[in-house]
C-alpha cells in the first residue's frame, strides 16, 4: 500500500508469531509446576556433592596436619564440605533448618540461610574461599564454573532446568490447543 510516498507492509507470519507469543505469555503466567521440578532436581543433585568420600574435584587438604585436625575435631576428614551437617541439610532438603525455598508464579528462589556462630553467612566461605583456603569449595553450581569442581550430573543442571521449562511450555501450548510450528520451543 502506498500512501503519500510511504510504504506499509502487513506480514501474516509476523501476526501469527505475535499471536503465539501473546498466547504463550498468557498460558505461562504460572510457572510453579516447573519450578517445583527444578527445586527437586536442585536438592537431589546437591546430595551428590555431599556424598563424596574423597576430595572429588575439590582441592584436597593442604597437608596431612589439616586432615588429621579435621578428623580429630569432627571424627572424619571427608566429605570436605561437611563439618556439622547444617549446610548440607539446608541445601539437600526444603524442610531442613536454614533451607530457603520460595516458589512463586513467575520466580523461584532457592538457597540457604545458614550462618556461623558470629552470624556471618557461612556459605560464602565455601563459595568464595577464605583466608585459610586458597580455592573455594563451592557447594552451589549453576553456571559454567561448575565444570571445574562438579561431576557431569551436577554441571548439567542448567541444561536440565532449561529442558524442564521448555517441556512445560510445549505441553502447556498443546493443552491450550495452540501449539504449531511457530509455538514449539526446542532448547
QUIVENUR-V909952 format. One line per field, one symbol per residue. ss: DSSP state (H for helix, E for strand, L for the rest). psi: psi as a letter, one per 20 degrees, with the letter a starting at -180 (. if undefined). burial: + if it has 9 or more other ideal C-beta (glycine too) atoms within 8 Angstrom, else -. Layout:
ss->???
psi->???
burial->???
//
This chain:
ss->LEELLEELLLLHHHHHHHHHHHHHHHHLLLLHHHHHHHHHHHHHHHHHHHLLLLLLLLLLLLLHHHHHHHHHHHLLLLLLLLLLLHHHHHHHLLLLLLEEEEELLLLEEEEELLELLLLLELHHHHHHLLLLLLLLLLLLLLLLLHHHHLLHHHHLHHHHHHHHHHHHHHHHHHHLLLLLLLLLLLL
psi->ppokiqppqopghgggggghgggghgikiojhghhhgggggghghhhhgijpiaicjqprqhrhggghgggggiiqhqqhipfhigggghjipiiqpiqopoorhjqpppbqjprahjjpnhhhgghirrgipgqqnqiopgahihhhhqrhhhhjgggghghggggggggghghikjpahijppo.
burial->--------------+++--+--++--++--++-++++++-+++-++++++-+--+--+--+----++--++-------++++---+++++++---+-+++-------+---+++-------++-+++-----+---+++-+----+--++---++-+--+++++++++++-++--+-++---++---
//
